[in-house]
Amino acid sequence: MEWDDEKLRRFREGNPEALAAVYRANAEGLARMLRAAAWRGGVFSHLRGAMELENLILETFARAFEPRARAAYDGTRPYAHFLMGIARNVLLEQSRNRELAVGLEPFEGQGEVPEDNGGLAQALEDREVEALVAGFKEGLSTEERRLFELRFGEGLAQETAASQMGLTRIQVRRREHGIKTRLLGFLQARGYLEGLETRGWSFFRRRGDS
């Protein structure tokens, strides 16, 4: 997308319409860049499936739309490159958190968590979300659970998942959308992903975006 002084001003002020326009213009492009980066390996190799990719896109835009990040963008360099830099930082942070999580058990066994710079707290929250998702999966039907694993666990394309399940692609899309909508409601009822909604087939979007 092209930036002019007025668009950059509204973006930096956090105008909702401006933020929505930036999201619409860049979300699909960011997804393509991340998929390509995942094939090259490195820090992006952790993007194993659709859910990891979707979560990273959400977190990247959430950070890119924070006041400090909006003020840091100059409107000159490609915004896609700006987003990729943020995405890389998110993955590096998550990698550090996973390493920290390895040492959590002794503290949990004693009923206490050591103080640190926030990494352990984030790791604990990640564990809680993983447990919630596991609980959600237990409530799915056998077919839904298999679709969940194929699409979000193994990261298979819709066509491949449809072939393995003996369904058409449109049937997979509809079932997948239903699962994602229910998962979002499940997590929101427990205090996560508030203010988001499912839109289309690929991304969670903030309410009010179009």
Backbone hydrogen bonds, N-H to C=O, Kabsch-Sander energy under -0.5 kcal/mol:
donor,donor_aa,acceptor,acceptor_aa,energy
8,L,4,D,-2.6
9,R,5,D,-2.2
10,R,6,E,-2.4
11,F,7,K,-2.2
12,R,8,L,-2.6
13,E,9,R,-1.8
14,G,11,F,-1.3
15,N,10,R,-2.5
19,L,15,N,-2.5
20,A,16,P,-2.5
21,A,17,E,-2.1
22,V,18,A,-2.1
23,Y,19,L,-2.4
24,R,20,A,-2.7
25,A,21,A,-2.1
26,N,22,V,-1.1
26,N,23,Y,-0.8
27,A,23,Y,-2.7
30,L,26,N,-2.6
31,A,27,A,-2.2
32,R,28,E,-2.1
33,M,29,G,-2.3
34,L,30,L,-2.5
35,R,31,A,-2.2
36,A,32,R,-2.2
37,A,33,M,-2.3
38,A,34,L,-2.2
39,W,35,R,-1.3
40,R,36,A,-1.1
41,G,37,A,-1.0
44,F,41,G,-0.9
45,S,42,G,-1.7
46,H,43,V,-1.0
47,L,44,F,-1.9
48,R,46,H,-2.2
50,A,151,R,-1.3
53,L,49,G,-2.0
54,E,50,A,-2.6
55,N,51,M,-2.7
56,L,52,E,-2.1
57,I,53,L,-2.3
58,L,54,E,-2.3
59,E,55,N,-2.5
60,T,56,L,-2.7
61,F,57,I,-2.3
62,A,58,L,-2.3
63,R,59,E,-2.1
64,A,60,T,-2.5
65,F,61,F,-1.9
66,E,63,R,-1.3
70,R,66,E,-2.6
71,A,67,P,-2.3
72,A,68,R,-1.4
73,Y,69,A,-1.1
81,H,78,P,-0.6
82,F,78,P,-1.5
83,L,79,Y,-2.5
84,M,80,A,-2.2
85,G,81,H,-1.8
86,I,82,F,-1.6
87,A,83,L,-2.7
88,R,84,M,-2.3
89,N,85,G,-1.8
90,V,86,I,-2.4
91,L,87,A,-2.3
92,L,88,R,-2.4
93,E,89,N,-2.4
94,Q,90,V,-2.5
95,S,91,L,-2.3
96,R,92,L,-2.1
97,N,93,E,-2.2
98,R,94,Q,-2.2
99,E,95,S,-1.8
100,L,96,R,-2.2
101,A,97,N,-2.2
102,V,98,R,-0.7
102,V,99,E,-0.7
103,G,100,L,-1.5
104,L,101,A,-1.8
107,F,104,L,-0.7
108,E,104,L,-2.2
109,G,105,E,-2.6
110,Q,106,P,-0.9
111,G,108,E,-1.3
112,E,107,F,-2.5
122,Q,118,G,-2.0
123,A,119,G,-2.2
124,L,120,L,-2.6
125,E,121,A,-2.1
126,D,122,Q,-2.6
127,R,123,A,-2.1
128,E,124,L,-2.0
129,V,125,E,-2.5
130,E,126,D,-2.5
131,A,127,R,-2.3
132,L,128,E,-2.2
133,V,129,V,-2.7
134,A,130,E,-2.2
135,G,131,A,-2.1
136,F,132,L,-2.4
137,K,133,V,-2.4
138,E,134,A,-1.4
139,G,135,G,-0.7
139,G,136,F,-1.2
140,L,137,K,-1.5
145,R,141,S,-2.9
146,R,142,T,-2.0
147,L,143,E,-2.3
148,F,144,E,-2.7
149,E,145,R,-2.1
150,L,146,R,-2.5
151,R,147,L,-2.8
152,F,148,F,-2.5
153,G,148,F,-1.0
153,G,149,E,-0.7
154,E,149,E,-3.1
156,L,150,L,-2.8
161,A,157,A,-2.7
162,A,158,Q,-2.8
163,S,159,E,-2.2
164,Q,160,T,-2.3
165,M,161,A,-1.7
166,G,162,A,-0.9
166,G,163,S,-0.5
167,L,162,A,-2.7
172,V,168,T,-2.0
173,R,169,R,-2.7
174,R,170,I,-2.4
175,R,171,Q,-2.4
176,E,172,V,-3.0
177,H,173,R,-2.5
178,G,174,R,-2.1
179,I,175,R,-2.3
180,K,176,E,-2.6
181,T,177,H,-2.4
182,R,178,G,-2.2
183,L,179,I,-2.7
184,L,180,K,-2.5
185,G,181,T,-2.1
186,F,182,R,-2.5
187,L,183,L,-2.6
188,Q,184,L,-2.8
189,A,185,G,-2.0
190,R,187,L,-1.1
191,G,188,Q,-1.8
192,Y,187,L,-2.5
196,L,193,L,-1.3
197,E,205,R,-3.0
199,R,203,F,-1.7
203,F,199,R,-0.9
205,R,197,E,-3.3
207,R,195,G,-1.8
209,D,206,R,-2.1
